[in-house]
Amino acid sequence: MDRDWVAKTLIRLLEVYTPPGSESKLHKTLQEVCSEIGFQECYIDEVGNFFASYGKGPTLLLASHLDTVPGALEVSYDGAVASGRGAVDAKGPLLSYILGAGIAIEEDPGLRIVVGGLVREELDGLGAKHLVGRGFKADYILVGEPTNLGIAIAYRGSITFEALAQARGGHSSAPYIGESALDKLLDFLFELRSRYKGSSYEDVTSAITMLNSGDWPSKLPENARAYVNIRFPRPYEPNSILEEVLELSRKYDVKLKLIDETPPIEVKLNTRIGRALIRGCLRNGVKPRIVRKTGTSDMNVLARISKDIAAFGPGDSRLAHTCSEKISIEDIVKAAKIISSMIKELAR
């Protein structure tokens, strides 16, 4: 738990740029770190998920993810705060899990502790979905995400799709004669945004994340493409949202290609891992906070393995996916101590 060692280790993780599909570049570094701490076993599964484990008994899965959103950032450390792509989402939380599990190694908690670094969380959740598909068993699950040391019991669901429009085109001097694919697509997008224009956790929200069209300044576009992400809390379900979107796409003659759909998740706080986290916070001078997250995480998927699940980690989630990702080394250490205390509580 030496702060300098923690900082140097985090910098090692941040210096390996891992957008979805390149997570294997981090495997060697993680194996070295986990072996140094004292984990009994390190292995990689069929899709590239990394695991380090020790102990016997009921299984606690401490799962974070290895990938980051695309966009490399300069890695730096000022003596207190580390900056770089993934500092917040989610290499900082992952390191706190490795450290927290490492503190508990010498105390033999009577649990099987598995730290998992999962792949493609930022794309399609392949790593978590693979665990569910192959029947991975765990009694308790903690998901490593930036919660600012709050205990997350809910995440909204997510639908991501590609919208495509085609038209015959024409000359821009007489748009009333021709036909613009971009106009068709924009009409669809404007009505979609007016329908899903929420501004809080309880609302359905929509975001246009990519838009591409046209190949010449004086030519009406013959093709237009957009990527859209919709988020929604319970009791909404993906199917009901998709039905509305499909009906709207038919109105504007826009074709949709579904990329990912994930249902929302909300669990009770009164679980063993929830109570253990609360006590872990109290024992380390942190006032427990219960949070509901506007985003989506691997918790939405891993809840199919166990309902005794929560998300927790250091880092300000408002910095995730931005060019200002940074995290306090002290917060990583504090999170690790809370996780170690939580492991002791579960062992009791």
Helices and strands as residue ranges (DSSP letters): H 3-14, G 23-26, H 27-37, E 41-44, E 50-54, E 59-65, E 76-77, E 81-83, I 87-91, H 92-105, E 112-118, H 126-133, E 140-144, E 151-155, E 157-166, E 170-171, H 181-195, E 205-213, E 219-220, E 223-232, H 238-251, E 255-262, E 265-266, H 272-283, E 290-293, H 299-302, E 309-312, G 317-319, E 326-328, H 329-347
